[in-house]
Amino acid sequence: MIRHLPFVCVLAAAPLFAQTQQPAPPPAQSSQPPAVANRPQPIQPSAPVAPDAPVVTVHGVCPEGQKAPADKPDACTIVLTRAQFEGLVASLNVNNTNYPPPALRGFATDYATILALASAGEKAGVEKDP
């Protein structure tokens, strides 16, 4: 058995030596030099929004301490102003990162979704279920 060990090792390593590397495809030609093409594009500032302007509105979710009327359970609405939203983002931003508008939009969408799911869970009594 021991005398067959070198032969088995050679057979096991043969496929590794048989592999050839594929040549890398030529880089795509762009009209800009590579240094300019890799640089992130500056964020275009949008129109200024007043600090008291509503930026996130969630329908069907009641603010804490407020109950929806029995005849209209979806009558409640939560409204976040720009100042409140920026305060929320700042409280979660431990690295002091300047987020681009698409990231802030995604955060606002996810926040509204979490509020809606939490409200639905409370209405279903999930916290009372073991």
C-alpha positions as a printed NumPy array, in Angstrom:
array([[  0.   ,   0.   ,   0.   ],
       [  2.793,   2.43 ,   0.899],
       [  4.584,   1.865,  -2.417],
       [  1.434,   2.993,  -4.296],
       [  1.203,   6.283,  -2.366],
       [  3.505,   8.312,  -4.687],
       [  1.595,   7.051,  -7.72 ],
       [ -1.745,   8.083,  -6.142],
       [ -0.354,  11.539,  -5.278],
       [  0.801,  12.066,  -8.869],
       [ -2.606,  11.022, -10.188],
       [ -4.35 ,  13.359,  -7.741],
       [ -2.142,  16.329,  -8.691],
       [ -2.237,  15.743, -12.47 ],
       [ -5.551,  17.582, -13.037],
       [ -4.127,  20.628, -11.259],
       [ -1.214,  20.831, -13.706],
       [ -3.452,  20.156, -16.701],
       [ -5.559,  23.26 , -16.102],
       [ -4.637,  26.215, -18.249],
       [ -5.416,  29.783, -17.471],
       [ -7.797,  31.514, -19.824],
       [ -6.405,  34.754, -21.232],
       [ -8.041,  37.791, -19.732],
       [-10.424,  39.578, -22.102],
       [ -9.139,  42.94 , -23.289],
       [-10.472,  45.83 , -21.21 ],
       [-13.433,  47.643, -22.65 ],
       [-12.484,  50.847, -24.372],
       [-14.117,  53.895, -22.839],
       [-14.072,  57.47 , -23.933],
       [-12.673,  58.572, -20.567],
       [ -9.263,  57.723, -19.144],
       [ -9.364,  55.006, -16.457],
       [ -8.673,  57.463, -13.632],
       [-11.746,  59.511, -14.554],
       [-14.002,  56.501, -15.261],
       [-13.413,  54.978, -11.797],
       [-14.032,  58.179,  -9.879],
       [-17.495,  58.358,  -8.223],
       [-19.792,  60.91 ,  -9.738],
       [-20.772,  63.808,  -7.466],
       [-24.286,  63.747,  -6.066],
       [-26.486,  66.363,  -7.654],
       [-28.242,  68.336,  -4.926],
       [-31.997,  68.274,  -5.213],
       [-34.32 ,  71.119,  -4.449],
       [-34.087,  72.164,  -0.799],
       [-36.777,  70.777,   1.493],
       [-37.979,  72.746,   4.489],
       [-37.23 ,  71.155,   7.891],
       [-40.952,  71.03 ,   8.741],
       [-41.986,  69.513,   5.38 ],
       [-43.291,  65.931,   5.568],
       [-40.911,  63.45 ,   3.919],
       [-42.253,  60.07 ,   5.153],
       [-45.957,  59.282,   5.488],
       [-47.189,  55.892,   6.663],
       [-50.93 ,  55.286,   6.366],
       [-52.71 ,  52.722,   8.52 ],
       [-50.263,  52.941,  11.441],
       [-51.309,  54.79 ,  14.582],
       [-48.793,  56.823,  16.586],
       [-48.052,  55.478,  20.054],
       [-50.873,  56.176,  22.482],
       [-53.481,  56.796,  19.775],
       [-56.174,  54.262,  18.886],
       [-57.829,  53.909,  15.492],
       [-61.592,  54.36 ,  15.377],
       [-63.466,  51.065,  15.284],
       [-65.25 ,  51.905,  12.03 ],
       [-62.01 ,  52.967,  10.243],
       [-59.046,  50.868,  11.423],
       [-56.75 ,  52.347,   8.742],
       [-57.552,  55.969,   9.597],
       [-54.308,  56.604,  11.47 ],
       [-51.287,  58.129,   9.768],
       [-47.708,  58.673,  10.904],
       [-45.934,  61.636,   9.33 ],
       [-42.193,  62.287,   9.695],
       [-40.841,  65.706,   8.838],
       [-37.426,  66.261,   7.336],
       [-35.997,  67.308,  10.702],
       [-37.403,  64.188,  12.412],
       [-36.11 ,  61.928,   9.623],
       [-32.645,  63.492,   9.721],
       [-32.641,  63.073,  13.518],
       [-33.526,  59.392,  13.101],
       [-30.768,  58.868,  10.532],
       [-28.257,  60.786,  12.67 ],
       [-29.058,  58.652,  15.709],
       [-28.265,  55.487,  13.744],
       [-25.26 ,  56.926,  11.891],
       [-22.355,  56.036,  14.18 ],
       [-19.678,  56.595,  11.489],
       [-20.918,  60.082,  10.538],
       [-21.313,  58.927,   6.925],
       [-22.827,  61.219,   4.312],
       [-25.492,  58.964,   2.75 ],
       [-26.504,  59.475,  -0.9  ],
       [-30.192,  60.103,  -1.679],
       [-30.858,  56.514,  -2.904],
       [-29.628,  55.141,   0.429],
       [-31.848,  57.564,   2.357],
       [-34.822,  56.617,   0.178],
       [-34.173,  52.933,   0.884],
       [-33.903,  53.632,   4.6  ],
       [-37.204,  55.54 ,   4.564],
       [-38.923,  52.729,   2.655],
       [-37.583,  50.079,   5.02 ],
       [-38.55 ,  52.159,   8.063],
       [-42.135,  52.504,   6.785],
       [-42.268,  48.755,   6.116],
       [-41.019,  47.949,   9.626],
       [-43.609,  50.299,  11.16 ],
       [-46.397,  48.644,   9.15 ],
       [-45.232,  45.135,  10.083],
       [-44.917,  46.053,  13.765],
       [-48.413,  47.528,  13.752],
       [-49.831,  44.413,  12.077],
       [-48.073,  42.237,  14.657],
       [-49.495,  44.263,  17.532],
       [-53.012,  44.052,  16.054],
       [-52.618,  40.277,  15.728],
       [-51.444,  40.006,  19.341],
       [-48.091,  38.443,  18.51 ],
       [-46.499,  39.739,  21.715],
       [-49.012,  37.667,  23.741],
       [-48.258,  34.454,  21.822],
       [-45.549,  32.322,  23.422]])
